[in-house]
């Protein structure tokens, strides 16, 4: 039993690939969400008429 806990459950190659893809997609989504929030903070300060930042 302790050996199973140390090594974990083995995944098939397809499961490993799916898990890796999910992890990578999660990281991409996190970066995109942060970039979107930063753009929103800046966009909210832009005067649409002049294109300049508001104070």
mmJSON file of the N, C-alpha and C atoms, coordinates in Angstrom:
{"data_MODEL":{"atom_site":{
"group_PDB":["ATOM","ATOM","ATOM","ATOM","ATOM","ATOM","ATOM","ATOM","ATOM","ATOM","ATOM","ATOM","ATOM","ATOM","ATOM","ATOM","ATOM","ATOM","ATOM","ATOM","ATOM","ATOM","ATOM","ATOM","ATOM","ATOM","ATOM","ATOM","ATOM","ATOM","ATOM","ATOM","ATOM","ATOM","ATOM","ATOM","ATOM","ATOM","ATOM","ATOM","ATOM","ATOM","ATOM","ATOM","ATOM","ATOM","ATOM","ATOM","ATOM","ATOM","ATOM","ATOM","ATOM","ATOM","ATOM","ATOM","ATOM","ATOM","ATOM","ATOM","ATOM","ATOM","ATOM","ATOM","ATOM","ATOM","ATOM","ATOM","ATOM","ATOM","ATOM","ATOM","ATOM","ATOM","ATOM","ATOM","ATOM","ATOM","ATOM","ATOM","ATOM","ATOM","ATOM","ATOM","ATOM","ATOM","ATOM","ATOM","ATOM","ATOM","ATOM","ATOM","ATOM","ATOM","ATOM","ATOM","ATOM","ATOM","ATOM","ATOM","ATOM","ATOM","ATOM","ATOM","ATOM","ATOM","ATOM","ATOM","ATOM","ATOM","ATOM","ATOM","ATOM","ATOM","ATOM","ATOM","ATOM","ATOM","ATOM","ATOM","ATOM","ATOM","ATOM","ATOM","ATOM","ATOM","ATOM","ATOM","ATOM","ATOM","ATOM","ATOM","ATOM","ATOM","ATOM","ATOM","ATOM","ATOM","ATOM","ATOM","ATOM","ATOM","ATOM","ATOM","ATOM","ATOM","ATOM","ATOM","ATOM","ATOM","ATOM","ATOM","ATOM","ATOM","ATOM","ATOM","ATOM","ATOM","ATOM","ATOM","ATOM","ATOM","ATOM","ATOM","ATOM"],
"id":[1,2,3,4,5,6,7,8,9,10,11,12,13,14,15,16,17,18,19,20,21,22,23,24,25,26,27,28,29,30,31,32,33,34,35,36,37,38,39,40,41,42,43,44,45,46,47,48,49,50,51,52,53,54,55,56,57,58,59,60,61,62,63,64,65,66,67,68,69,70,71,72,73,74,75,76,77,78,79,80,81,82,83,84,85,86,87,88,89,90,91,92,93,94,95,96,97,98,99,100,101,102,103,104,105,106,107,108,109,110,111,112,113,114,115,116,117,118,119,120,121,122,123,124,125,126,127,128,129,130,131,132,133,134,135,136,137,138,139,140,141,142,143,144,145,146,147,148,149,150,151,152,153,154,155,156,157,158,159,160,161,162,163,164,165],
"type_symbol":["N","C","C","N","C","C","N","C","C","N","C","C","N","C","C","N","C","C","N","C","C","N","C","C","N","C","C","N","C","C","N","C","C","N","C","C","N","C","C","N","C","C","N","C","C","N","C","C","N","C","C","N","C","C","N","C","C","N","C","C","N","C","C","N","C","C","N","C","C","N","C","C","N","C","C","N","C","C","N","C","C","N","C","C","N","C","C","N","C","C","N","C","C","N","C","C","N","C","C","N","C","C","N","C","C","N","C","C","N","C","C","N","C","C","N","C","C","N","C","C","N","C","C","N","C","C","N","C","C","N","C","C","N","C","C","N","C","C","N","C","C","N","C","C","N","C","C","N","C","C","N","C","C","N","C","C","N","C","C","N","C","C","N","C","C"],
"label_atom_id":["N","CA","C","N","CA","C","N","CA","C","N","CA","C","N","CA","C","N","CA","C","N","CA","C","N","CA","C","N","CA","C","N","CA","C","N","CA","C","N","CA","C","N","CA","C","N","CA","C","N","CA","C","N","CA","C","N","CA","C","N","CA","C","N","CA","C","N","CA","C","N","CA","C","N","CA","C","N","CA","C","N","CA","C","N","CA","C","N","CA","C","N","CA","C","N","CA","C","N","CA","C","N","CA","C","N","CA","C","N","CA","C","N","CA","C","N","CA","C","N","CA","C","N","CA","C","N","CA","C","N","CA","C","N","CA","C","N","CA","C","N","CA","C","N","CA","C","N","CA","C","N","CA","C","N","CA","C","N","CA","C","N","CA","C","N","CA","C","N","CA","C","N","CA","C","N","CA","C","N","CA","C","N","CA","C","N","CA","C","N","CA","C"],
"label_alt_id":[null,null,null,null,null,null,null,null,null,null,null,null,null,null,null,null,null,null,null,null,null,null,null,null,null,null,null,null,null,null,null,null,null,null,null,null,null,null,null,null,null,null,null,null,null,null,null,null,null,null,null,null,null,null,null,null,null,null,null,null,null,null,null,null,null,null,null,null,null,null,null,null,null,null,null,null,null,null,null,null,null,null,null,null,null,null,null,null,null,null,null,null,null,null,null,null,null,null,null,null,null,null,null,null,null,null,null,null,null,null,null,null,null,null,null,null,null,null,null,null,null,null,null,null,null,null,null,null,null,null,null,null,null,null,null,null,null,null,null,null,null,null,null,null,null,null,null,null,null,null,null,null,null,null,null,null,null,null,null,null,null,null,null,null,null],
"label_comp_id":["UNK","UNK","UNK","UNK","UNK","UNK","UNK","UNK","UNK","UNK","UNK","UNK","UNK","UNK","UNK","UNK","UNK","UNK","UNK","UNK","UNK","UNK","UNK","UNK","UNK","UNK","UNK","UNK","UNK","UNK","UNK","UNK","UNK","UNK","UNK","UNK","UNK","UNK","UNK","UNK","UNK","UNK","UNK","UNK","UNK","UNK","UNK","UNK","UNK","UNK","UNK","UNK","UNK","UNK","UNK","UNK","UNK","UNK","UNK","UNK","UNK","UNK","UNK","UNK","UNK","UNK","UNK","UNK","UNK","UNK","UNK","UNK","UNK","UNK","UNK","UNK","UNK","UNK","UNK","UNK","UNK","UNK","UNK","UNK","UNK","UNK","UNK","UNK","UNK","UNK","UNK","UNK","UNK","UNK","UNK","UNK","UNK","UNK","UNK","UNK","UNK","UNK","UNK","UNK","UNK","UNK","UNK","UNK","UNK","UNK","UNK","UNK","UNK","UNK","UNK","UNK","UNK","UNK","UNK","UNK","UNK","UNK","UNK","UNK","UNK","UNK","UNK","UNK","UNK","UNK","UNK","UNK","UNK","UNK","UNK","UNK","UNK","UNK","UNK","UNK","UNK","UNK","UNK","UNK","UNK","UNK","UNK","UNK","UNK","UNK","UNK","UNK","UNK","UNK","UNK","UNK","UNK","UNK","UNK","UNK","UNK","UNK","UNK","UNK","UNK"],
"label_asym_id":["A","A","A","A","A","A","A","A","A","A","A","A","A","A","A","A","A","A","A","A","A","A","A","A","A","A","A","A","A","A","A","A","A","A","A","A","A","A","A","A","A","A","A","A","A","A","A","A","A","A","A","A","A","A","A","A","A","A","A","A","A","A","A","A","A","A","A","A","A","A","A","A","A","A","A","A","A","A","A","A","A","A","A","A","A","A","A","A","A","A","A","A","A","A","A","A","A","A","A","A","A","A","A","A","A","A","A","A","A","A","A","A","A","A","A","A","A","A","A","A","A","A","A","A","A","A","A","A","A","A","A","A","A","A","A","A","A","A","A","A","A","A","A","A","A","A","A","A","A","A","A","A","A","A","A","A","A","A","A","A","A","A","A","A","A"],
"label_entity_id":["1","1","1","1","1","1","1","1","1","1","1","1","1","1","1","1","1","1","1","1","1","1","1","1","1","1","1","1","1","1","1","1","1","1","1","1","1","1","1","1","1","1","1","1","1","1","1","1","1","1","1","1","1","1","1","1","1","1","1","1","1","1","1","1","1","1","1","1","1","1","1","1","1","1","1","1","1","1","1","1","1","1","1","1","1","1","1","1","1","1","1","1","1","1","1","1","1","1","1","1","1","1","1","1","1","1","1","1","1","1","1","1","1","1","1","1","1","1","1","1","1","1","1","1","1","1","1","1","1","1","1","1","1","1","1","1","1","1","1","1","1","1","1","1","1","1","1","1","1","1","1","1","1","1","1","1","1","1","1","1","1","1","1","1","1"],
"label_seq_id":[1,1,1,2,2,2,3,3,3,4,4,4,5,5,5,6,6,6,7,7,7,8,8,8,9,9,9,10,10,10,11,11,11,12,12,12,13,13,13,14,14,14,15,15,15,16,16,16,17,17,17,18,18,18,19,19,19,20,20,20,21,21,21,22,22,22,23,23,23,24,24,24,25,25,25,26,26,26,27,27,27,28,28,28,29,29,29,30,30,30,31,31,31,32,32,32,33,33,33,34,34,34,35,35,35,36,36,36,37,37,37,38,38,38,39,39,39,40,40,40,41,41,41,42,42,42,43,43,43,44,44,44,45,45,45,46,46,46,47,47,47,48,48,48,49,49,49,50,50,50,51,51,51,52,52,52,53,53,53,54,54,54,55,55,55],
"pdbx_PDB_ins_code":[null,null,null,null,null,null,null,null,null,null,null,null,null,null,null,null,null,null,null,null,null,null,null,null,null,null,null,null,null,null,null,null,null,null,null,null,null,null,null,null,null,null,null,null,null,null,null,null,null,null,null,null,null,null,null,null,null,null,null,null,null,null,null,null,null,null,null,null,null,null,null,null,null,null,null,null,null,null,null,null,null,null,null,null,null,null,null,null,null,null,null,null,null,null,null,null,null,null,null,null,null,null,null,null,null,null,null,null,null,null,null,null,null,null,null,null,null,null,null,null,null,null,null,null,null,null,null,null,null,null,null,null,null,null,null,null,null,null,null,null,null,null,null,null,null,null,null,null,null,null,null,null,null,null,null,null,null,null,null,null,null,null,null,null,null],
"Cartn_x":[0.823,0.0,0.865,1.919,2.767,3.494,3.81,4.446,3.505,2.236,1.245,1.168,1.244,1.206,2.437,3.582,4.816,4.888,4.426,4.545,3.327,2.207,0.989,0.368,-0.799,-1.468,-0.839,-0.532,0.056,-1.049,-0.748,-1.698,-1.254,-2.201,-1.87,-1.242,-0.552,0.023,-1.027,-2.213,-3.275,-3.719,-3.837,-4.226,-3.152,-1.889,-0.788,-0.816,-1.053,-1.112,-2.29,-3.43,-4.606,-4.359,-3.746,-3.452,-2.466,-1.435,-0.443,-1.109,-1.96,-2.663,-3.544,-4.236,-5.102,-4.287,-3.143,-2.27,-1.783,-1.353,-0.867,-1.99,-3.183,-4.32,-4.686,-4.596,-4.869,-3.893,-2.617,-1.61,-1.886,-2.248,-2.575,-3.777,-4.802,-6.0,-5.679,-4.803,-4.409,-3.716,-2.78,-2.061,-3.015,-3.933,-4.901,-5.806,-6.229,-7.099,-6.364,-5.104,-4.326,-4.144,-3.837,-3.652,-4.957,-6.072,-7.375,-7.688,-7.406,-7.66,-6.795,-5.532,-4.642,-5.104,-5.539,-6.054,-7.31,-8.167,-9.396,-9.114,-8.093,-7.729,-7.247,-6.476,-5.972,-7.09,-7.879,-8.944,-9.957,-10.216,-11.169,-10.688,-9.399,-8.834,-8.605,-8.898,-8.659,-9.887,-9.655,-10.723,-10.944,-12.119,-12.374,-12.347,-12.711,-12.744,-11.329,-10.408,-9.06,-8.046,-8.371,-7.414,-6.338,-6.507,-5.495,-5.94,-4.97,-5.265,-5.883,-6.905,-7.502,-6.72,-6.836,-6.177,-7.0],
"Cartn_y":[-1.194,0.0,1.256,1.259,2.452,2.687,1.623,1.77,2.489,2.164,2.829,4.317,4.656,6.058,6.814,6.155,6.814,6.998,6.012,6.091,6.736,6.748,7.309,6.348,6.676,5.841,6.113,5.062,5.275,5.595,6.494,6.899,6.314,6.088,5.644,6.817,6.55,7.658,8.685,8.215,9.144,9.995,9.393,10.147,11.164,10.775,11.696,12.887,12.612,13.683,14.62,14.042,14.863,15.721,15.14,15.881,17.016,16.729,17.754,18.873,18.514,19.518,20.395,19.769,20.524,21.492,21.058,21.934,23.112,22.836,23.904,24.883,24.364,25.237,26.105,25.535,26.297,27.466,27.223,28.283,29.368,28.959,29.921,30.756,30.105,30.832,31.822,31.44,32.337,33.579,33.373,34.515,35.41,34.792,35.581,36.384,35.797,36.501,37.69,37.497,38.601,39.714,39.351,40.363,41.103,40.39,41.013,42.0,41.61,42.505,43.747,43.576,44.737,45.664,45.105,45.946,46.676,46.004,46.627,47.782,47.648,48.737,49.94,49.703,50.803,51.351,50.457,50.897,51.775,51.487,52.274,53.683,53.928,55.259,56.038,55.438,56.113,56.931,58.188,59.051,58.665,58.145,57.646,58.748,59.944,61.038,61.429,61.527,61.986,60.844,59.694,58.577,58.744,59.723,59.967,59.376,59.093,58.589,59.679,59.315,60.25,60.221,61.291,61.349,60.666],
"Cartn_z":[0.0,0.0,0.0,0.822,0.874,-0.451,-1.153,-2.463,-3.428,-3.362,-4.215,-3.892,-2.601,-2.206,-2.684,-2.676,-3.096,-4.608,-5.333,-6.792,-7.43,-6.737,-7.305,-8.294,-8.737,-9.729,-11.077,-11.795,-13.112,-14.105,-14.994,-16.024,-17.351,-18.197,-19.545,-20.287,-21.377,-22.156,-22.602,-22.954,-23.366,-22.187,-21.006,-19.817,-19.448,-19.57,-19.274,-20.226,-21.495,-22.489,-22.216,-21.882,-21.583,-20.343,-19.329,-18.104,-18.394,-19.157,-19.515,-20.31,-21.247,-22.044,-21.155,-20.213,-19.307,-18.46,-17.973,-17.187,-18.025,-19.248,-20.135,-20.463,-20.718,-21.034,-19.843,-18.65,-17.429,-17.314,-17.565,-17.492,-18.534,-19.736,-20.795,-20.389,-19.852,-19.425,-18.317,-17.388,-16.301,-16.862,-17.784,-18.388,-19.168,-19.919,-20.686,-19.771,-18.67,-17.726,-17.106,-16.763,-16.194,-17.214,-18.441,-19.489,-19.748,-19.753,-19.964,-18.853,-17.612,-16.482,-16.566,-16.95,-17.064,-18.171,-19.294,-20.388,-19.942,-19.201,-18.725,-17.804,-16.956,-16.061,-16.853,-17.89,-18.718,-19.595,-20.224,-21.118,-20.389,-19.137,-18.369,-18.114,-18.248,-18.007,-19.3,-20.43,-21.704,-22.088,-22.407,-22.91,-24.369,-24.669,-26.011,-27.06,-26.704,-27.667,-28.107,-27.147,-27.478,-27.582,-26.979,-26.973,-25.92,-25.026,-23.988,-22.663,-21.807,-20.477,-19.624,-18.861,-17.915,-16.627,-15.869,-14.556,-13.504],
"occupancy":[1.0,1.0,1.0,1.0,1.0,1.0,1.0,1.0,1.0,1.0,1.0,1.0,1.0,1.0,1.0,1.0,1.0,1.0,1.0,1.0,1.0,1.0,1.0,1.0,1.0,1.0,1.0,1.0,1.0,1.0,1.0,1.0,1.0,1.0,1.0,1.0,1.0,1.0,1.0,1.0,1.0,1.0,1.0,1.0,1.0,1.0,1.0,1.0,1.0,1.0,1.0,1.0,1.0,1.0,1.0,1.0,1.0,1.0,1.0,1.0,1.0,1.0,1.0,1.0,1.0,1.0,1.0,1.0,1.0,1.0,1.0,1.0,1.0,1.0,1.0,1.0,1.0,1.0,1.0,1.0,1.0,1.0,1.0,1.0,1.0,1.0,1.0,1.0,1.0,1.0,1.0,1.0,1.0,1.0,1.0,1.0,1.0,1.0,1.0,1.0,1.0,1.0,1.0,1.0,1.0,1.0,1.0,1.0,1.0,1.0,1.0,1.0,1.0,1.0,1.0,1.0,1.0,1.0,1.0,1.0,1.0,1.0,1.0,1.0,1.0,1.0,1.0,1.0,1.0,1.0,1.0,1.0,1.0,1.0,1.0,1.0,1.0,1.0,1.0,1.0,1.0,1.0,1.0,1.0,1.0,1.0,1.0,1.0,1.0,1.0,1.0,1.0,1.0,1.0,1.0,1.0,1.0,1.0,1.0,1.0,1.0,1.0,1.0,1.0,1.0],
"B_iso_or_equiv":[0.0,0.0,0.0,0.0,0.0,0.0,0.0,0.0,0.0,0.0,0.0,0.0,0.0,0.0,0.0,0.0,0.0,0.0,0.0,0.0,0.0,0.0,0.0,0.0,0.0,0.0,0.0,0.0,0.0,0.0,0.0,0.0,0.0,0.0,0.0,0.0,0.0,0.0,0.0,0.0,0.0,0.0,0.0,0.0,0.0,0.0,0.0,0.0,0.0,0.0,0.0,0.0,0.0,0.0,0.0,0.0,0.0,0.0,0.0,0.0,0.0,0.0,0.0,0.0,0.0,0.0,0.0,0.0,0.0,0.0,0.0,0.0,0.0,0.0,0.0,0.0,0.0,0.0,0.0,0.0,0.0,0.0,0.0,0.0,0.0,0.0,0.0,0.0,0.0,0.0,0.0,0.0,0.0,0.0,0.0,0.0,0.0,0.0,0.0,0.0,0.0,0.0,0.0,0.0,0.0,0.0,0.0,0.0,0.0,0.0,0.0,0.0,0.0,0.0,0.0,0.0,0.0,0.0,0.0,0.0,0.0,0.0,0.0,0.0,0.0,0.0,0.0,0.0,0.0,0.0,0.0,0.0,0.0,0.0,0.0,0.0,0.0,0.0,0.0,0.0,0.0,0.0,0.0,0.0,0.0,0.0,0.0,0.0,0.0,0.0,0.0,0.0,0.0,0.0,0.0,0.0,0.0,0.0,0.0,0.0,0.0,0.0,0.0,0.0,0.0],
"pdbx_formal_charge":[null,null,null,null,null,null,null,null,null,null,null,null,null,null,null,null,null,null,null,null,null,null,null,null,null,null,null,null,null,null,null,null,null,null,null,null,null,null,null,null,null,null,null,null,null,null,null,null,null,null,null,null,null,null,null,null,null,null,null,null,null,null,null,null,null,null,null,null,null,null,null,null,null,null,null,null,null,null,null,null,null,null,null,null,null,null,null,null,null,null,null,null,null,null,null,null,null,null,null,null,null,null,null,null,null,null,null,null,null,null,null,null,null,null,null,null,null,null,null,null,null,null,null,null,null,null,null,null,null,null,null,null,null,null,null,null,null,null,null,null,null,null,null,null,null,null,null,null,null,null,null,null,null,null,null,null,null,null,null,null,null,null,null,null,null],
"auth_seq_id":[1,1,1,2,2,2,3,3,3,4,4,4,5,5,5,6,6,6,7,7,7,8,8,8,9,9,9,10,10,10,11,11,11,12,12,12,13,13,13,14,14,14,15,15,15,16,16,16,17,17,17,18,18,18,19,19,19,20,20,20,21,21,21,22,22,22,23,23,23,24,24,24,25,25,25,26,26,26,27,27,27,28,28,28,29,29,29,30,30,30,31,31,31,32,32,32,33,33,33,34,34,34,35,35,35,36,36,36,37,37,37,38,38,38,39,39,39,40,40,40,41,41,41,42,42,42,43,43,43,44,44,44,45,45,45,46,46,46,47,47,47,48,48,48,49,49,49,50,50,50,51,51,51,52,52,52,53,53,53,54,54,54,55,55,55],
"auth_comp_id":["UNK","UNK","UNK","UNK","UNK","UNK","UNK","UNK","UNK","UNK","UNK","UNK","UNK","UNK","UNK","UNK","UNK","UNK","UNK","UNK","UNK","UNK","UNK","UNK","UNK","UNK","UNK","UNK","UNK","UNK","UNK","UNK","UNK","UNK","UNK","UNK","UNK","UNK","UNK","UNK","UNK","UNK","UNK","UNK","UNK","UNK","UNK","UNK","UNK","UNK","UNK","UNK","UNK","UNK","UNK","UNK","UNK","UNK","UNK","UNK","UNK","UNK","UNK","UNK","UNK","UNK","UNK","UNK","UNK","UNK","UNK","UNK","UNK","UNK","UNK","UNK","UNK","UNK","UNK","UNK","UNK","UNK","UNK","UNK","UNK","UNK","UNK","UNK","UNK","UNK","UNK","UNK","UNK","UNK","UNK","UNK","UNK","UNK","UNK","UNK","UNK","UNK","UNK","UNK","UNK","UNK","UNK","UNK","UNK","UNK","UNK","UNK","UNK","UNK","UNK","UNK","UNK","UNK","UNK","UNK","UNK","UNK","UNK","UNK","UNK","UNK","UNK","UNK","UNK","UNK","UNK","UNK","UNK","UNK","UNK","UNK","UNK","UNK","UNK","UNK","UNK","UNK","UNK","UNK","UNK","UNK","UNK","UNK","UNK","UNK","UNK","UNK","UNK","UNK","UNK","UNK","UNK","UNK","UNK","UNK","UNK","UNK","UNK","UNK","UNK"],
"auth_asym_id":["A","A","A","A","A","A","A","A","A","A","A","A","A","A","A","A","A","A","A","A","A","A","A","A","A","A","A","A","A","A","A","A","A","A","A","A","A","A","A","A","A","A","A","A","A","A","A","A","A","A","A","A","A","A","A","A","A","A","A","A","A","A","A","A","A","A","A","A","A","A","A","A","A","A","A","A","A","A","A","A","A","A","A","A","A","A","A","A","A","A","A","A","A","A","A","A","A","A","A","A","A","A","A","A","A","A","A","A","A","A","A","A","A","A","A","A","A","A","A","A","A","A","A","A","A","A","A","A","A","A","A","A","A","A","A","A","A","A","A","A","A","A","A","A","A","A","A","A","A","A","A","A","A","A","A","A","A","A","A","A","A","A","A","A","A"],
"auth_atom_id":["N","CA","C","N","CA","C","N","CA","C","N","CA","C","N","CA","C","N","CA","C","N","CA","C","N","CA","C","N","CA","C","N","CA","C","N","CA","C","N","CA","C","N","CA","C","N","CA","C","N","CA","C","N","CA","C","N","CA","C","N","CA","C","N","CA","C","N","CA","C","N","CA","C","N","CA","C","N","CA","C","N","CA","C","N","CA","C","N","CA","C","N","CA","C","N","CA","C","N","CA","C","N","CA","C","N","CA","C","N","CA","C","N","CA","C","N","CA","C","N","CA","C","N","CA","C","N","CA","C","N","CA","C","N","CA","C","N","CA","C","N","CA","C","N","CA","C","N","CA","C","N","CA","C","N","CA","C","N","CA","C","N","CA","C","N","CA","C","N","CA","C","N","CA","C","N","CA","C","N","CA","C","N","CA","C","N","CA","C","N","CA","C"],
"pdbx_PDB_model_num":[1,1,1,1,1,1,1,1,1,1,1,1,1,1,1,1,1,1,1,1,1,1,1,1,1,1,1,1,1,1,1,1,1,1,1,1,1,1,1,1,1,1,1,1,1,1,1,1,1,1,1,1,1,1,1,1,1,1,1,1,1,1,1,1,1,1,1,1,1,1,1,1,1,1,1,1,1,1,1,1,1,1,1,1,1,1,1,1,1,1,1,1,1,1,1,1,1,1,1,1,1,1,1,1,1,1,1,1,1,1,1,1,1,1,1,1,1,1,1,1,1,1,1,1,1,1,1,1,1,1,1,1,1,1,1,1,1,1,1,1,1,1,1,1,1,1,1,1,1,1,1,1,1,1,1,1,1,1,1,1,1,1,1,1,1]
}}}
